[in-house]
Amino acid sequence: MIEWYKNGGIMTNPTMFGFNPMSGKAMVGGEAGPEAILPLSKIPELMEKMGYLNNNSSSTISINLNVDGKTIANVVAPYSDIINGNRLNLSERGLAL
């Protein structure tokens, strides 16, 4: 049986929710306390309810991500291959972890 979270949800205990084929590791949440699963399309509505967005004004929201170039390359490379028709593995690119 599969439990879907397309509308969001909360993990209150350590919960495996996927498998990362790039790292070969399980993806787990809720291990350090409750964690939310939220569709990205619902973020503006939630932020408005919390008072961060107002329909009558423009707001700028900054999100800081600390990601190294190798991580970005590992994520982007397979999609680049699809677009360009290449089939290079990560070790051929010098990106193998």
Secondary structure, DSSP 4 states (H G I P E B T S, - for coil): -----TT-EEE-S-EEEEEETTTTEEEEESTTS-EEE--GGGHHHHHHHTTS--TTS-----------HHHHHHHHHHHHHHHHT----HHHHT---
